[in-house]
Structure formats: C-alpha cells, structure tokens
Amino acid sequence: LNNIVAASGIPFVAYIFWQALGAALILAAISFGLGKRIGIGAPLLRFYLVYGLIGLAGPHLIVNFVAPSLPAGLISLIMPLIPMLTYACAILFRIEGLKAIRLAGLLLGLAGVLVVIVPAASLPSPDMMLAFLIVLLAPVSIAFSNIAAAMMRPPETTSFSMAVGCLSVGALFLLPVLAVGDNWWFFDGPMDTVHRAVIVAIGVNAVFFYLLFEVIHREGPVFFATSNYITTLAGIGWGMLLLGEAHSTFI
C-alpha cells in the first residue's frame, strides 16, 4: 500500500496524516458504540504526546520518506530489529531480565543487518545505502514506544482509548508539517486504486493500533514485538508476488 501511494505522487505526510486521523475516528466510533469513554487525564495526555511522536509520527515519517527509494521487501527487513531493540529497552528499563539465548538473538539480528548494508552486492544500488541507514531510525523509535506503552499505561484505561489518543496526537504532530510546503491532499476526484489504497491503509492502521495496545497490556512489549518477524516475511513475499520485486542472495 505504501508503494502504491508513493508512486501516485500523494505527499507522504498527508498520507500518514489521513492514516492516523482516519484510524482514530474509526476506533473512537467503535469505542463510543461499545459505551467506552476516551480517557483524557494528565497521565494519559503525557503518554499520548510521547507515543504520538516516537511511536507514530516519527517512524511513519521516516519509513514513508524513504519508501520511494527502497524496495518494499528491503524496508520490511528492518522489522526484525524491533523485537530485538524492544528487548534491549526492556532490559534497560528493568521490565525483563537478561538471558543468554535472547542476547544471542540480538547479536544475530544486528549481524543480519550488517549482511545487508556492508556487501556492495546486497543492495540493488549503492545509492540506497543512505536511505537504508535512515530507515533504521524507525525501529529504534518504535522500540522505545513499545516500552512506553507498557510503562505509562494507567491500569484502568482501555486499548481503544490508548489507540484513539495516540493516533489523534500523532495526527496533530503532522499538521505543522502539512502547513509547510505543498503537502496537503484530500480525497478529490473519482475513486480509483490510489484512493482505495489509502482507505485500506486507514483500516489496517485502526486494527493494528488497537491490537498493539491490547497485546502489550496482556503479554508485554517484547511478546508483541515478535509479530514483526511475520511482517518481514509478509513484506518480502508481497513485494515479490504483487510488485515483481527480486532480491540478491544476501537479502
């Protein structure tokens, strides 16, 4: 979906904005329909601000900024770093203890990234090196946001409230970026493939952010982060199947 939208010329900031705002409106409607209110107390507002920046606006801007410069399958290779970095952050904040087998996994994951970026033959073009290094900032930001979701959530708050608040604040963070330059876009013109791609992305975002907070609440940030292993396989597979992408032996 990101590649389809990027190829259409829609400003990536506007695309992220509509994903965040649209998903927030969908989840707010469901929450109110179920009789669950959206919390706005001081502790929640602090969390919304933190997560909206490092868990939503920041990484989405990074990934969508470099999406036109990298294959979709290659971008998905950053996803296995998220559980590894989340585990490292969980150790740092004493949410989980250090275990040798998990440390070995962290080192193997970092070695895998080096296999991608060090050999000249691993990237389709050497010019992609800078873009790939920039996109690595996204999993670092997401890892810290996963820890924040575990540590800053008031126990009585619903996952609907967490998701709506963070998505709404994330959309607000993007408004100044929309105001600067020619970044605005609306659903104008006839409904076509690009419009449908944005709408589907909004729905995917709504489901994802609700499940993110629900799973972290039930099982913790490291357990949730392991879903990114499936993301990697799916990203590479969909890129090859739907977009005709091909990768080097290193990938």
C-alpha positions in Angstrom: 0.0 0.0 0.0 2.8 2.4 0.8 4.5 1.8 -2.5 1.2 2.3 -4.4 0.5 5.6 -2.7 4.2 6.8 -3.0 4.1 6.1 -6.8 0.9 8.1 -7.1 2.5 11.4 -6.1 0.4 11.8 -2.9 2.5 13.7 -0.4 3.7 11.2 2.2 2.9 13.5 5.1 -0.7 13.8 4.0 -0.9 10.0 3.6 0.4 9.5 7.2 -2.0 12.2 8.5 -5.0 10.5 7.0 -4.0 7.1 8.2 -3.7 8.5 11.8 -6.8 10.7 11.8 -9.0 8.1 9.9 -8.0 5.3 12.2 -8.6 7.5 15.3 -12.1 8.3 14.1 -13.0 4.7 13.3 -11.8 3.5 16.8 -13.5 6.4 18.6 -16.8 5.5 16.9 -16.4 1.8 17.9 -15.4 2.8 21.4 -18.4 5.1 21.9 -20.7 2.5 20.3 -19.5 0.0 23.0 -20.1 2.5 25.8 -16.3 3.0 26.5 -15.1 6.6 27.0 -11.8 8.0 25.7 -9.6 9.0 28.7 -8.0 12.5 28.7 -6.4 12.7 32.2 -3.0 14.2 32.7 -1.1 10.9 32.8 -2.8 9.8 29.6 -2.2 13.1 27.8 1.5 12.7 28.6 1.5 9.2 27.2 -0.4 10.3 24.1 2.2 13.0 23.5 5.2 10.6 23.9 3.7 7.8 21.8 2.2 10.1 19.2 5.7 11.4 18.5 8.0 8.3 18.8 5.6 5.6 18.0 3.6 7.1 15.2 4.6 10.4 13.6 8.4 9.8 13.8 8.7 6.3 12.4 6.0 6.7 9.9 7.6 9.9 8.5 10.9 8.0 8.3 9.6 5.0 6.5 7.4 6.8 4.1 10.1 9.4 3.4 12.5 6.6 2.1 9.8 4.3 0.6 10.2 5.6 -2.9 14.0 5.0 -2.7 13.9 1.4 -1.4 12.1 -1.8 -2.4 9.2 -2.8 -0.1 10.8 -6.1 0.7 14.0 -4.3 1.7 12.1 -1.9 4.0 10.5 -4.9 5.7 13.9 -6.2 6.7 14.1 -3.6 9.4 11.1 -5.1 11.2 13.1 -7.9 12.9 15.1 -5.2 14.6 12.0 -4.1 16.5 11.7 -7.1 18.9 15.4 -7.2 19.4 15.6 -3.5 20.3 12.4 -3.7 22.3 14.0 -6.5 24.4 17.2 -4.4 24.8 15.0 -1.5 26.1 13.0 -3.8 28.3 16.3 -4.8 30.0 17.4 -1.2 30.2 14.1 -0.2 32.0 14.1 -3.5 34.1 10.9 -4.8 32.6 12.6 -8.1 31.7 15.9 -9.7 32.7 18.9 -10.5 30.6 19.0 -14.1 29.1 21.9 -15.5 27.1 19.7 -17.0 24.4 17.9 -13.7 23.8 21.2 -11.8 23.8 22.4 -14.2 21.1 19.3 -13.3 19.1 20.0 -9.6 19.4 23.6 -10.1 18.1 22.4 -12.3 15.2 19.8 -9.7 14.2 22.4 -7.0 14.1 24.7 -9.3 12.1 21.8 -9.8 9.7 21.6 -6.0 9.2 25.3 -5.8 8.5 25.0 -8.5 5.9 22.5 -6.3 4.1 24.4 -3.0 4.2 28.1 -4.0 4.1 28.5 -6.0 0.9 28.1 -3.8 -2.2 26.1 -6.5 -3.9 23.4 -6.7 -1.3 21.6 -3.5 -2.2 20.1 -3.1 -5.7 22.1 0.1 -6.0 24.9 1.6 -3.8 22.9 4.8 -3.8 20.4 3.2 -1.5 22.9 2.9 1.4 22.0 6.3 2.9 18.2 5.7 2.6 18.6 2.3 4.3 20.6 3.8 7.2 17.9 6.5 7.7 15.1 3.9 7.8 17.0 2.1 10.6 16.0 5.0 12.9 12.4 3.8 12.7 12.8 0.6 14.7 14.7 2.4 17.4 11.9 4.8 17.8 9.2 2.1 17.8 11.1 0.0 20.4 11.1 2.9 22.8 7.4 3.5 22.1 6.6 -0.2 22.9 8.3 0.2 26.3 6.4 3.5 26.9 3.1 1.7 26.1 3.9 -0.9 28.9 5.2 1.5 31.5 2.9 4.6 31.1 -0.5 3.0 30.7 -2.9 3.5 33.6 -4.3 0.1 34.5 -8.0 1.1 34.1 -7.5 2.6 30.6 -9.0 0.7 27.6 -7.0 -0.1 24.5 -9.5 1.9 22.4 -8.7 5.0 24.5 -4.9 4.4 24.2 -5.1 4.0 20.4 -7.5 6.9 19.8 -5.4 9.3 21.9 -2.1 8.3 20.4 -3.4 8.4 16.8 -5.1 11.8 17.3 -2.0 13.3 18.8 0.1 11.8 16.1 -2.1 13.5 13.5 -1.7 16.8 15.4 2.1 16.5 15.2 1.8 16.2 11.4 -0.3 19.4 11.0 2.6 21.8 11.1 4.4 19.7 8.5 1.3 19.8 6.3 1.2 23.6 6.7 4.8 24.0 5.4 5.2 23.3 1.7 2.8 21.6 -0.7 2.0 18.6 1.5 -1.8 18.8 1.6 -4.0 16.2 -0.2 -7.7 15.3 0.1 -9.9 12.6 -1.4 -10.7 14.6 -4.5 -11.5 13.3 -8.0 -13.0 9.9 -8.9 -12.5 6.9 -6.6 -9.5 5.0 -8.0 -6.8 2.5 -7.0 -4.9 5.1 -5.0 -7.9 6.3 -3.1 -8.8 2.7 -2.2 -5.2 2.1 -1.1 -5.4 5.0 1.3 -8.8 3.8 2.7 -7.5 0.3 3.2 -4.4 1.6 4.9 -6.6 3.6 7.3 -8.5 0.4 8.2 -5.2 -1.6 8.6 -3.9 1.2 10.9 -7.1 1.1 13.1 -6.9 -2.7 13.6 -3.1 -2.6 14.2 -3.1 0.1 16.8 -5.9 -1.4 18.8 -4.2 -4.8 18.8 -0.9 -3.2 19.7 -2.1 -1.8 23.0 -4.3 -4.8 23.8 -1.5 -7.3 23.3 1.1 -5.2 25.1 -1.4 -4.9 28.0 -1.9 -8.6 28.1 1.5 -10.1 27.3 4.1 -7.3 27.4 6.0 -5.3 24.8 8.6 -7.9 23.8 5.9 -10.5 23.1 4.0 -8.0 20.9 7.2 -7.0 19.1 7.8 -10.6 17.8 4.9 -10.0 15.3 7.4 -8.1 13.3 9.0 -11.4 12.2 5.8 -12.2 10.3 5.8 -8.6 9.0 9.2 -9.2 7.4 8.2 -12.5 5.7 5.0 -10.9 4.5 6.7 -7.7 3.3 9.2 -9.6 1.2 6.6 -12.1 0.0 4.0 -9.5 -1.0 6.8 -7.4 -2.7 7.8 -10.4 -4.8 4.2 -11.6 -5.5 2.4 -8.4 -6.2 5.1 -5.9 -7.2 7.5 -8.2 -9.0 10.5 -7.4 -6.8 13.6 -9.5 -6.8 16.4 -9.5 -4.2 20.1 -10.5 -4.1 21.4 -13.7 -2.4 22.4 -11.5 0.6 18.8 -10.4 1.2 
